[in-house]
Amino acid sequence: MTILNSTAEIRAGDAAHHIHPMTNTRELNEKGPRVIVSGKGSYVTDSDGNKILDGMAGLWCNALGLGRTEIVDAVTKQLQDMSFYNTFFNTTHQPVVDLAKVLSEVTPPQFNRFFFTGSGSDSNDTILKFAAYYWELKGEPQRNIFIGRHGGYHGSTVASAALGGFEGMHKMNGLPVGNVFHAPSPNWWDFGGDLSREEFGLKIANDTLSMIDGIGANRVAAFIGEPIMGAGGVVIPPATYWPTLTKGLKERGILLISDEVICGFGRTGNWFGCETFGMEPDFMTMAKALTSGYVPMGAVAVSDKIVDLIIEKGGEFAHGYTYAGHPAGCAAALATMNILREEAIIERVRDDIGPYLQKKWAALADHPLVGEAPMVGLIGAIQLTADKVTRKPFPSDAGVGMICREHSFNNGLIMRAVGDRMVVAPPLTLSHGEADEMIEKAILTLDMTYADLQAKGLM
Ligand SMILES: *Cc1c(COP(=O)(O)O)cnc(C)c1O
């Protein structure tokens, strides 16, 4: 049995030797991180013994909650039978073949072949190469421009960060960003002005197509978007946006990449977010819930149109990761897919727990601090605002979202703050009781945050 060090010892070791992702290390070391020691189902426990309801399913990934023995056992058995073999140089193995076959069954019909990676970021880098190779083979090598969106998130490698729309991530001392343009975000709350949501969705789709025409549509290789922007604040696009944009891209011959790293595998109440929003992608990016987060793994779904041309006309596809199709990752993903299917989890999100939580969640918008509380499937947001009607933001240095996040953690509910928007994506296995608990804790958190803001004269 592992003997755990004291919290103080773990914090000291962390400060001395561990560099955290997306973190200001100086500030973290002053404050000390929360130490998580165990997790079961929808809860994690910290080293002070607090049991916390994980409204974020880890980092959007633990779709089936923690500690599912079916996944653990499948991975263990695979590691015992064949811990590793690669899929380069004319070899394959059953776990990777089984997983690819299952994915072909659950993805939209245009997808029958899959390339495996270690993460969502790797997957998006892979898609750039596939798209570039496709256009070269197709005889349109001038199509080498990619379009992402402001507020989009596609990963942290140099290329995937360039596709994303977080300026801070790709303006690092001039790292290469070539050939990427960013289209406007369909974020109605921040940018919708006086337009209705539907009018705004149409406008942004059409502005995006005009921008593409300005660049030269025949120079554009592909457009990438998350069905719902996740890290950008759970931005649920107006219903008019994706169908209009999908049609316009198709008319211009531009490939569509649906980044399903968050929306995939049931999060929106369908297997994939593109199905919920009327997109017809040529590629899908997959990671996170693919293995329910138990083992790192990513995958790329490549449509028949692309892969058929590459097989027919191409040579060696000069791209691959050592751990592509890692047997342990495949075992975790297969066990995850089994549970999703056998327990009809996606139908449950669509017909039962999704609507149940959405209804209560939407009512949070009655709170004086809340402008809107949208949720699709089991992914939602709470927009904090100083004025529900004018949608006036708080001063950016007031850190309102962080105040709210802190209260939420202390009240036993993990929510993430994106600016002044709180976001949640709980495990898809969430029970009705846990949904009620989320709501109670969210209300308590909003009340406490509201009291703080009144005391500071911000409300
Ligand atoms: C998390 C995320 C990624 C990156 O995945 P990693 O596994 O962290 O590399 C890409 N796209 C979206 C939409 C994500 O949420």
The ligand as an SDF file (V2000), in Angstrom:
LIG
                    3D

 15 15  0  0  0  0  0  0  0  0999 V2000
   -8.6010   19.5020  -24.5000 C   0  0  0  0  0  0  0  0  0  0  0  0
   -8.8720   19.8320  -25.8980 C   0  0  0  0  0  0  0  0  0  0  0  0
   -7.9140   19.6110  -26.9020 C   0  0  0  0  0  0  0  0  0  0  0  0
   -6.5210   19.1640  -26.5850 C   0  0  0  0  0  0  0  0  0  0  0  0
   -6.4790   17.8770  -26.0830 O   0  0  0  0  0  0  0  0  0  0  0  0
   -5.1860   17.4180  -25.2530 P   0  0  0  0  0  0  0  0  0  0  0  0
   -5.4610   15.9780  -24.9840 O   0  0  0  0  0  0  0  0  0  0  0  0
   -5.1410   18.2830  -24.0250 O   0  0  0  0  0  0  0  0  0  0  0  0
   -4.0120   17.6220  -26.1200 O   0  0  0  0  0  0  0  0  0  0  0  0
   -8.2760   19.8440  -28.2030 C   0  0  0  0  0  0  0  0  0  0  0  0
   -9.4980   20.2800  -28.5230 N   0  0  0  0  0  0  0  0  0  0  0  0
  -10.4330   20.5100  -27.5920 C   0  0  0  0  0  0  0  0  0  0  0  0
  -11.7890   20.9700  -28.0070 C   0  0  0  0  0  0  0  0  0  0  0  0
  -10.1470   20.3190  -26.2430 C   0  0  0  0  0  0  0  0  0  0  0  0
  -11.0650   20.5990  -25.3240 O   0  0  0  0  0  0  0  0  0  0  0  0
  1  2  1  0
  2  3  1  0
  2 14  2  0
  3  4  1  0
  3 10  2  0
  4  5  1  0
  5  6  1  0
  6  7  2  0
  6  8  1  0
  6  9  1  0
 10 11  1  0
 11 12  2  0
 12 13  1  0
 12 14  1  0
 14 15  1  0
M  END
$$$$
